[in-house]
Amino acid sequence: MNSSRHFDFIIAGAGAAGLSLIWNFLSADELKEKSILLADRVLKPVRDKTWCFWDDKQHKFGDLIFHSWESLEVRALGAIFSEKLNDYRYHCVKSDDYAEKILEIARKSPNVTLLETDIQEFGYEDGRAVMRSSEGLFTAGHIFQSALRPPGFQKLKLDVSLLQHFTGWHIHTNEPVFDPAKATFMDFDVPQGNGVTFVYVLPFNRHEALVEYTLFSEELITDEEYEIGLKNYIDERLGLSSGQYAITYTEKGVIPMEDRRYPAQYCRRVWNVGTMGGLTKPSTGYTFTRIQQHSAEITRALVQGAQPSSRAMSPYRFRVYDMMLLYNLHRHPDTSIRIFHDLFLKNRFDRILQFLEEKTRFHQELKIMSSVPWLPFFRAIYKMKHRIFTGA
Ligand SMILES: Cc1cc2nc3c(=O)[nH]c(=O)nc-3n(C[C@H](O)[C@H](O)[C@H](O)COP(=O)(O)OP(=O)(O)OC[C@H]3O[C@@H](n4cnc5c(N)ncnc54)[C@H](O)[C@@H]3O)c2cc1C
């Protein structure tokens, strides 16, 4: 390791956010001379996440895309909505491919130092950002951290806190049963009971798919319950008994879905990024695209010699929409499925994705709102008025 313990930048945490950030830094000519420390417990590729997101056909991920789908399907209340996308493609990237590519670029960069360490704390001393770790103390002009919860996290205003939790099986089937051009985005026609429950299916070829059993609820369920949910789905929806497929990989995850406003900074000169920066969209759990946007924004600011921005990721009106949907997902799961049903019944998939990506205009949002039951949203406004009318 570089013997210096001071760097221009420390990137603390090398998951989706930390790696995206270093990739952006190393792509910016203006930052080529900056010394960077990349720190994580483990700095090697691990296959533990499959990140899905939508983007146009000219996405910037090149050969990192493991698979893309041009059509999506949603099932709710007995109806099937299936559509070919015009403006978008639904893509997925495997976490090990992403880490392998970006870590290799980092290793080849003379200005980057990699450090495997247990990060313990951040602080600000004598005009410098400080990282304390099992390998000792390191300082920097700025630290970007995705490893630790910001101080005071538990005291932040919070009305709805749900978990999106799931177990997925990557299965290989004996017979060719999948259509690799079409992903099941959400299938709500599964037994409900522990919270809003759905399955999504990502087929990679005729024989292979990732099938994920997902819930939005306050409590996790047992491993056995996920397993039963997956087995029943594969049996009943895909028509495959246990002898007709093999499980080649299991993915588990928990993503926070909450209306807490995460602070932009941990302390002076230490910036929160990724999930710790509150980049997870509260009503959907999607984070990957927002991480990429945030990294690009931070890089642009540093290139211009400016401070990274402290503004919230989402504009006010989208925070309000998120709060209203989150409230319904929490308090009225049955109504939420009706909302999804009407949303996909009355709007094009491209428009819904554009809305979820927060790229719609207000008049388009009014049209979307008028396509779903109003009462639950008025009720949510009433129940959440103390938040909505104080800046959300
Ligand atoms: C299984 C799974 C699937 C997901 N799928 C999607 C998806 O399809 N689409 C989407 O948009 N979002 C998805 N998400 C949500 C989100 O995109 C991911 O959680 C994403 O990885 C968040 O990035 P991050 O950098 O904030 O956190 P992480 O990727 O978890 O990175 C944090 C890093 O910090 C390191 N670290 C933590 N604590 C310490 C410490 N004390 N010392 C040293 N290192 C430490 C960890 O080792 C890790 O490498 C998924 C989440 C999970 C869990």
The ligand as an ORCA input file, in Angstrom:
! r2SCAN-3c Opt
* xyz 0 1
  C     -29.715     -8.606     -3.383
  C     -30.043     -7.196     -3.822
  C     -30.505     -6.962     -5.116
  C     -30.792     -5.653     -5.512
  N     -31.288     -5.457     -6.767
  C     -31.534     -4.200     -7.183
  C     -31.985     -3.971     -8.511
  O     -32.271     -4.907     -9.249
  N     -32.141     -2.695     -8.936
  C     -31.874     -1.625     -8.117
  O     -32.011     -0.484     -8.573
  N     -31.480     -1.820     -6.844
  C     -31.300     -3.067     -6.365
  N     -30.864     -3.266     -5.087
  C     -30.724     -2.083     -4.192
  C     -29.366     -1.391     -4.344
  O     -29.131     -1.084     -5.710
  C     -28.213     -2.222     -3.829
  O     -28.390     -2.491     -2.466
  C     -26.863     -1.555     -4.036
  O     -25.881     -2.544     -3.862
  C     -26.627     -0.401     -3.072
  O     -25.320      0.076     -3.274
  P     -24.398      0.621     -2.096
  O     -23.070      0.894     -2.666
  O     -25.113      1.666     -1.349
  O     -24.307     -0.608     -1.075
  P     -23.502     -1.950     -1.272
  O     -23.508     -2.346     -2.704
  O     -24.042     -2.892     -0.266
  O     -21.998     -1.545     -0.898
  C     -21.606     -1.210      0.402
  C     -20.167     -1.666      0.554
  O     -19.666     -1.240      1.831
  C     -18.912     -2.287      2.383
  N     -18.949     -2.135      3.828
  C     -20.037     -2.037      4.624
  N     -19.659     -1.848      5.907
  C     -18.307     -1.829      5.921
  C     -17.333     -1.655      6.942
  N     -17.678     -1.435      8.222
  N     -16.023     -1.714      6.609
  C     -15.647     -1.905      5.318
  N     -16.515     -2.055      4.311
  C     -17.848     -2.023      4.601
  C     -19.577     -3.571      1.932
  O     -18.648     -4.650      1.931
  C     -20.020     -3.193      0.529
  O     -19.081     -3.557     -0.456
  C     -30.597     -4.564     -4.636
  C     -30.162     -4.818     -3.331
  C     -29.895     -6.121     -2.929
  C     -29.460     -6.344     -1.491
*
